Amino acid sequence: MANTERSGGVSVLLRAWGRGDLIARDELMTLVYEELRRLAGAYLRRERGSHTLQPTALVHEAYMRLAAQDRTTWKNREQFFGIAAQMMRRILVDHARSHQAAKRPDAAGRVVLDERLASVEPRDCELLELDEALTELEAVDSRLARIVELRYFGGLSEQEVASLLGVSRSTITRDWHTAKAWLFRRISTRKTQP
C-alpha cells in the first residue's frame, strides 16, 4: 500500500475509532503494527544490551494504553504516532525506574544521544536523565519538548511534525536544532556536576 493511501486509511480509521467504532480500532492496529514495531525496535536499540523489554512487548503495552484512550479525538496519522511516542516514552521510563529500583542506580536504561540530538560527538546518557531533561525543557518551552518527543521518540519527519503542530517546516528545523543543543547542554552539565 502506498504511503499516501496508508496515511489516508489510518486517518479514516482513527476518525471512526474516535466515534466509538472498535472494529476500526482493530483494523487500525493491524495497519500500523509493523510501523509501531519498527519504532519500538529503534527505541530499544538505544537501550542497554541487557534490556528485558522486547519490541513486541513495548508495542503491545503501548497498544493497551492506546486502546484505553476513549476521550481522544483522533485526527490523523501524525497525531496518532505522536501519542504512541509519548506512551512508548512513558513505558520505557517506567521500566527504567523499576529496573533502577531493583538494581544498583547505574544499571538504569540508557539511550544514546546520537547525531539527531547532539551536534557534537555522541554521548551516552541514561534514559531517566533524558526524560528529566525533556521534562525541564517542557517547562521552558513546551513546543521544543514536543518536537523532540515527536522526532526522537515518535520517529516523525520534520514535515510531519510541522503538519501536526501547524507551523512551517523551517520553524521545526530551527526549533529541532535549538532543542538538541539545549538537551545536550543540560545533560552534559549534569554529568560534570558532583
Number of C-alpha atoms within 10 A of each C-alpha: 7 7 8 9 10 14 17 14 17 24 20 18 26 26 17 17 23 19 14 12 13 14 12 19 20 13 16 19 19 10 16 16 16 13 14 25 18 15 24 26 17 15 22 21 15 18 23 16 10 8 16 12 15 13 19 16 13 23 24 15 15 23 18 11 14 17 14 10 13 12 7 14 13 20 16 18 21 23 21 19 20 23 18 22 25 18 21 24 22 14 18 22 21 13 17 22 17 12 17 16 12 11 11 9 10 9 15 25 24 22 20 18 23 15 12 13 22 18 13 10 8 14 15 13 19 22 23 19 20 20 16 15 20 24 14 15 20 14 12 11 13 13 17 23 23 21 23 24 20 25 20 20 22 27 22 21 15 19 15 19 25 19 15 17 16 9 12 13 17 12 11 22 16 11 17 22 16 14 23 20 15 18 22 21 14 18 20 13 10 11 11 7 6 4
